[in-house]
Amino acid sequence: MRQTKLIGVVTLLAMAGGASAAPNARLLAAAQAARPAQLKLLESVVNIDSGTGDVEGGRKVAAVLIPRLKALGATIETVPAELPGLPDNIVATVTGTGKARILMIGHIDTVFPPGTVAKWPFRVDGDIAHGPGVGDEKGGVVEGLTALQILHDFGFKDFAKITLLIETSEERGSPGTRQLIDRLIGAHDVELNLEPGDSPDMITVWRKGSTALTIDVAGKAAHAGVAPQDGHNAAVELVHQLGLLGLPPAPGATSVFPVSGDGLTVNLTLMAAGTRNNIIPDHASATFSVRVRDAADTDKVEARMKANAANIAVPGTSVTIHREGNYPPLSNNPGTDALAARATAIYAGLGRTLAKGGNGGASESALAAAKGVPALDGLGPVGGKFHSDGEYIDLTTVTPRLYLLTELLMQLGQNGAPKGR
């Protein structure tokens, strides 16, 4: 794994308000020196399957991370998940002598099933690292731990406390962590999220909210060969309901709701019907991932589905709509903007430009912002193709992003957090 030289690290750039700043030379040297161990730790945790619900995989990752956190003097709290079938969450807290209370959040669960690592282990090709969860979000978790290591080595204590929450169910909307997240948000002044940055080098200042809407159809089973007329085919009615939404669209037609873009999107992600080939299905369902910038848009989609549910094409069937919320939107807000401005200034000291943007992937930062706690997202290494077998991180961003996070922790610890609203 080669170390990429930082470009322009000695360049002095104009900062907000006309001031100029050079990089923190000591911190930059420490971030560069940490790189081999950081990447070695990343390789070790990526090479452990830990898809959401893989309790043993979560335990194995925790067994790698917890001793390292304890060696930094962190107090460790292992918090049982709030739903069965999920690994414990890890809360690591280091205390200092200052005032700011800083919460970092990362997750070790991935979308990949057991056995993925055997087929697709951690791999480095030039400046690109591949592997299941390498960006989303094990790269960020390792970055957060490494930042704490640097602060420990510096003897830096100018903060009240820094808490690293490593959760285990984010990819399902954090159902095993919601109460814990609420408790921790209420006990901190600012939240920094370790989700990956987007290409080319972006932090996340807005995110869409995420909700699952499911069309459930109940029918009646019957023998498909002897007496199909005695059944009420739930699968056929589901196809009718999908047609009312414009799915699948006829050639040249479009769906009722957009499936891509920066605003509302509605995408069919799960379908199920029937149990055997010789039985008329008595149940069918389709689940949609609804992503919104405006929370009211979710209500509009649900209302349309409920109106369609009253339009039955297959006699004897019934249609109900179920809603399961995951995260609210992270809207543009003054607290996030202030954190982004500080991060941009830090990055400029390295001669690098930090872009600001957003995406349709939800995260815990929305929960912090909703409670008035300023939150900044996308602080992990830059990557892409998440949730696919092409997932990667750009290794040229690993050291700059570590520098950014660590300096941000130091500045927030010394100067305090901006107001959330």
C-alpha positions in Angstrom: 0.0 0.0 0.0 1.7 3.1 -1.2 1.5 6.4 0.7 0.3 9.2 -1.6 2.0 12.5 -1.2 -0.3 15.3 -0.2 -0.5 18.0 -2.8 0.2 21.6 -1.8 0.4 21.0 2.0 2.6 24.0 2.5 0.4 26.3 0.4 -1.1 29.2 2.4 -4.6 29.9 1.3 -6.9 32.8 2.0 -9.4 31.8 4.7 -12.8 33.2 5.6 -12.5 36.7 6.8 -9.2 37.3 5.0 -7.0 35.2 7.4 -4.5 32.7 6.1 -3.6 29.4 7.7 -0.9 26.8 7.2 -1.6 23.2 8.0 -1.0 22.0 11.6 2.4 20.5 10.8 2.5 18.2 13.9 -1.0 16.9 13.1 -0.2 16.4 9.5 2.9 14.4 10.3 0.9 12.3 12.8 -1.8 11.6 10.2 0.8 10.5 7.7 2.6 8.3 10.2 -0.7 6.7 11.2 -1.5 5.6 7.7 0.1 2.1 7.6 -1.6 1.0 10.9 -4.9 2.6 9.8 -5.0 0.7 6.6 -4.0 -2.5 8.3 -6.8 -2.2 10.8 -9.2 -1.4 8.0 -8.2 -4.6 6.2 -8.7 -6.6 9.3 -12.3 -5.4 9.9 -13.3 -5.4 6.2 -12.3 -9.1 6.1 -14.9 -9.9 8.7 -18.5 -10.5 7.4 -20.8 -8.3 9.4 -24.0 -7.7 7.5 -26.9 -6.4 9.5 -28.2 -9.2 11.7 -24.9 -11.1 11.7 -24.5 -11.3 15.4 -21.3 -13.4 15.4 -19.7 -11.1 12.7 -20.5 -8.1 14.8 -18.9 -9.7 17.8 -15.8 -10.4 15.8 -15.4 -6.8 14.7 -16.0 -5.6 18.2 -13.3 -7.9 19.5 -10.9 -6.2 17.1 -11.9 -2.6 18.0 -12.7 -2.7 21.7 -9.1 -3.5 22.9 -7.7 -0.7 20.8 -10.3 1.7 22.3 -9.5 0.6 25.8 -5.8 1.2 25.1 -6.6 4.8 24.5 -8.2 5.1 28.0 -11.8 5.0 26.6 -14.6 3.9 28.8 -16.4 1.1 27.0 -20.1 0.5 27.2 -21.5 -2.4 25.3 -25.2 -1.7 24.8 -27.6 -4.6 23.8 -29.5 -3.9 20.6 -33.0 -2.7 21.0 -34.3 -5.6 18.8 -33.4 -9.2 18.9 -31.0 -10.7 16.4 -28.6 -7.8 16.3 -25.1 -7.4 17.8 -24.4 -5.2 20.8 -23.6 -1.5 20.1 -20.3 0.0 21.3 -20.1 3.3 23.1 -16.5 4.4 23.7 -16.0 7.6 25.7 -12.8 9.6 26.4 -13.0 12.4 28.9 -11.0 15.6 28.9 -10.7 18.9 30.8 -12.5 21.2 28.4 -16.2 22.0 27.7 -17.3 20.7 24.3 -19.1 17.3 24.2 -18.6 15.7 20.8 -20.3 12.7 19.4 -19.0 10.7 16.5 -21.2 8.0 15.0 -20.2 5.2 12.7 -21.6 1.7 11.9 -20.0 -1.6 11.3 -23.0 -3.4 9.8 -23.0 -3.8 6.0 -25.5 -4.9 3.4 -23.6 -8.0 2.4 -24.5 -11.5 3.5 -22.3 -14.1 5.2 -19.7 -15.6 2.9 -19.1 -12.3 1.0 -15.5 -11.9 2.3 -14.5 -15.3 1.1 -15.5 -14.3 -2.5 -14.5 -10.6 -2.3 -11.9 -9.8 0.4 -10.1 -6.5 1.0 -8.0 -5.6 -2.0 -5.8 -2.7 -3.0 -5.4 -1.7 -6.7 -3.1 1.3 -6.9 -4.9 4.1 -5.0 -8.2 2.2 -4.7 -9.2 -0.1 -1.9 -12.1 -2.6 -2.4 -14.1 -4.8 -0.1 -17.5 -5.3 1.5 -18.1 -2.2 3.7 -14.7 -0.7 3.0 -16.4 2.7 2.6 -19.9 2.2 4.1 -18.7 2.4 6.7 -15.7 0.6 8.1 -13.4 3.1 6.6 -15.0 5.8 8.6 -15.1 3.8 11.9 -11.4 3.1 11.6 -10.8 6.8 10.8 -12.6 7.8 14.0 -10.6 5.4 16.1 -7.4 6.6 14.5 -8.3 10.2 15.2 -8.7 9.3 18.9 -5.3 7.5 18.8 -3.7 10.7 17.6 -5.4 12.8 20.3 -4.2 10.3 22.9 -0.7 10.4 21.6 -0.7 14.2 21.6 -2.1 14.2 25.2 -4.8 16.5 23.9 -7.6 16.9 26.5 -9.2 20.2 25.6 -12.7 18.8 25.4 -15.3 17.7 27.9 -15.7 14.3 26.3 -15.6 12.7 22.9 -17.9 9.7 22.4 -17.6 7.2 19.5 -20.8 5.3 18.9 -20.2 2.2 16.8 -23.7 0.9 15.9 -24.8 -2.3 14.3 -28.0 -1.8 12.5 -27.7 1.5 10.5 -28.3 -0.3 7.2 -31.9 -1.1 8.4 -32.6 2.4 9.7 -31.0 1.8 13.2 -33.9 -0.2 14.7 -31.5 -1.6 17.3 -30.1 1.8 18.3 -32.7 4.5 18.2 -33.1 5.0 22.0 -29.4 4.9 22.4 -28.8 7.5 19.7 -31.5 9.7 21.2 -29.8 9.4 24.6 -26.4 10.2 23.3 -27.5 13.1 21.1 -29.1 14.7 24.2 -25.8 14.4 26.1 -23.6 16.1 23.4 -23.2 19.5 21.8 -22.3 18.4 18.2 -22.4 15.2 16.1 -19.9 14.2 13.5 -20.8 11.3 11.2 -18.3 9.0 9.7 -20.2 8.0 6.6 -18.0 8.1 3.5 -17.5 11.3 1.5 -18.7 11.5 -2.1 -16.4 11.9 -5.1 -14.5 13.9 -5.9 -14.0 15.2 -2.3 -17.3 16.2 -0.7 -18.8 16.4 2.7 -22.5 15.9 3.2 -24.6 18.8 4.3 -28.0 17.4 3.4 -29.5 14.0 3.1 -32.9 12.6 2.0 -35.2 11.0 4.6 -35.9 7.3 4.1 -39.2 5.5 4.6 -40.4 2.0 3.5 -44.0 1.8 2.2 -45.4 -1.7 1.6 -48.4 -2.7 -0.4 -49.9 -5.9 1.2 -52.5 -7.9 -0.6 -54.6 -10.5 1.1 -56.4 -13.1 -1.0 -57.6 -16.7 -0.8 -55.7 -19.9 -1.5 -57.0 -22.6 -3.8 -55.7 -25.5 -5.8 -54.2 -24.0 -8.9 -55.2 -27.0 -11.1 -58.4 -28.4 -9.6 -60.3 -25.4 -8.4 -58.5 -22.1 -9.2 -61.9 -20.4 -9.4 -62.3 -20.9 -5.7 -59.2 -18.7 -4.9 -58.7 -14.9 -4.9 -55.3 -14.3 -6.5 -53.3 -11.9 -4.4 -50.4 -11.8 -6.8 -52.6 -10.7 -9.7 -54.1 -7.9 -7.5 -50.6 -6.8 -6.6 -49.7 -6.5 -10.3 -52.9 -4.3 -10.7 -51.8 -2.1 -7.8 -48.3 -1.7 -9.3 -50.0 -0.8 -12.6 -51.9 2.0 -10.9 -48.5 3.4 -9.8 -47.2 3.1 -13.4 -45.0 0.1 -12.6 -43.8 -1.4 -14.7 -44.1 1.5 -17.1 -45.4 0.9 -20.6 -43.0 1.8 -23.4 -42.7 5.5 -23.5 -44.6 5.9 -20.2 -43.3 7.0 -16.8 -44.0 6.0 -13.3 -46.4 8.1 -11.2 -43.4 9.0 -8.9 -39.8 9.7 -10.0 -37.3 6.9 -9.5 -34.2 9.1 -9.6 -33.2 12.7 -8.9 -32.4 15.1 -6.1 -36.0 15.3 -4.9 -38.6 12.7 -4.1 -37.8 9.2 -5.4 -39.9 6.0 -5.1 -38.3 2.7 -6.0 -39.6 -0.8 -5.9 -37.1 -2.9 -3.9 -38.9 -6.0 -2.6 -41.6 -8.3 -3.9 -43.1 -11.6 -2.6 -46.0 -13.8 -3.6 -47.1 -17.4 -3.2 -45.5 -20.4 -1.6 -46.0 -23.2 -4.2 -46.5 -23.5 -7.9 -49.8 -25.4 -7.5 -51.5 -23.0 -5.0 -53.2 -19.7 -5.9 -51.4 -17.2 -3.7 -53.3 -15.8 -0.8 -50.7 -13.1 0.0 -48.5 -10.8 -2.0 -46.5 -7.7 -1.1 -44.3 -5.1 -2.7 -42.0 -2.7 -0.7 -40.9 0.7 -1.9 -37.9 2.7 -0.8 -39.2 6.3 -0.5 -36.5 9.0 -0.3 -37.5 12.7 0.3 -36.0 16.1 0.8 -39.4 17.3 2.1 -40.9 15.0 4.8 -44.4 15.9 3.5 -43.7 14.1 0.2 -43.8 10.8 2.0 -47.4 11.5 3.1 -48.3 12.2 -0.6 -46.9 8.9 -1.7 -48.7 7.0 1.1 -52.0 8.9 0.3 -51.7 7.8 -3.4 -51.1 4.2 -2.4 -54.1 4.2 0.0 -56.3 5.7 -2.7 -55.3 3.0 -5.1 -56.0 0.4 -2.5 -59.7 1.1 -2.8 -59.5 0.2 -6.5 -59.7 -3.6 -6.5 -59.5 -5.5 -9.7 -59.5 -9.1 -8.3 -62.8 -9.7 -6.3 -62.2 -11.1 -2.9 -58.8 -9.5 -2.3 -58.0 -6.6 0.0 -55.2 -4.2 0.0 -53.5 -2.4 3.0 -50.6 0.0 3.1 -47.9 -0.3 5.8 -45.4 2.4 6.6 -42.1 2.0 8.3 -40.0 5.1 8.8 -36.2 5.0 9.0 -34.8 8.5 9.1 -36.1 12.0 8.6 -34.4 14.3 6.0 -31.2 16.1 7.0 -32.2 19.6 5.7 -29.8 22.5 5.1 -29.5 24.3 8.4 -27.3 26.9 10.1 -25.6 24.5 12.4 -24.5 22.2 9.6 -23.5 25.1 7.5 -21.2 26.5 10.3 -19.5 23.1 10.7 -19.1 22.8 7.0 -17.4 26.2 6.8 -15.0 25.2 9.6 -14.2 21.9 7.8 -13.7 23.8 4.5 -11.2 26.1 6.2 -9.3 23.2 7.7 -9.1 21.5 4.4 -7.9 24.6 2.6 -4.9 24.6 4.9 -3.9 21.4 3.1 -4.3 23.1 -0.3 -7.4 21.0 -0.9 -10.9 22.1 -1.9 -13.8 20.5 0.1 -17.0 20.4 -1.8 -20.4 20.4 -0.1 -23.4 18.4 -1.3 -25.9 15.7 -0.4 -27.4 12.4 -1.5 -30.3 10.0 -1.1 -28.6 7.9 1.6 -30.1 8.5 5.0 -28.0 8.6 8.2 -28.1 9.4 11.9 -27.1 13.0 11.4 -30.7 13.8 10.6 -31.7 12.6 14.1 -29.2 15.0 15.6 -30.2 18.0 13.5 -33.9 17.3 14.2 -33.1 17.7 17.9 -31.2 21.0 17.4 -27.8 19.5 17.7 -25.4 20.6 14.9 -24.3 17.7 12.7 -21.9 17.2 9.9 -21.9 14.1 7.7 -19.7 12.4 5.1 -16.4 12.8 7.1 -15.1 9.4 6.2 -12.7 8.6 3.3 -14.1 9.3 -0.1 -15.6 6.4 -1.9 -18.3 5.1 -4.2 -20.4 2.2 -5.6 -21.7 1.5 -2.1 -24.0 -1.5 -1.5 -22.5 -3.2 -4.6 -19.6 -5.5 -5.3 -17.8 -2.5 -6.7 -17.6 -0.6 -3.4 -14.4 1.2 -2.9 -12.5 4.0 -1.2 -10.0 6.4 -2.7 -6.8 5.9 -0.7 -5.5 9.4 -1.7 -8.2 10.8 0.6 -7.5 8.6 3.7 -4.8 10.8 5.2 -6.4 14.2 4.4 -9.7 13.0 5.8 -8.0 11.8 9.0 -6.3 15.2 9.3 -9.7 16.9 8.8 -11.5 14.9 11.4 -8.8 15.2 14.0 -8.3 18.9 13.5 -12.1 19.4 13.6 -12.2 17.5 16.9 -9.5 19.7 18.3 -11.0 23.0 17.1 -14.5 22.0 18.4 -13.0 20.9 21.7 -11.2 24.2 22.1 -13.8 26.6 20.6 -17.1 24.9 21.2 -19.8 23.9 18.8 -22.0 26.2 16.7 -25.7 26.5 17.4 -27.9 23.9 15.8 -30.6 26.3 14.7 
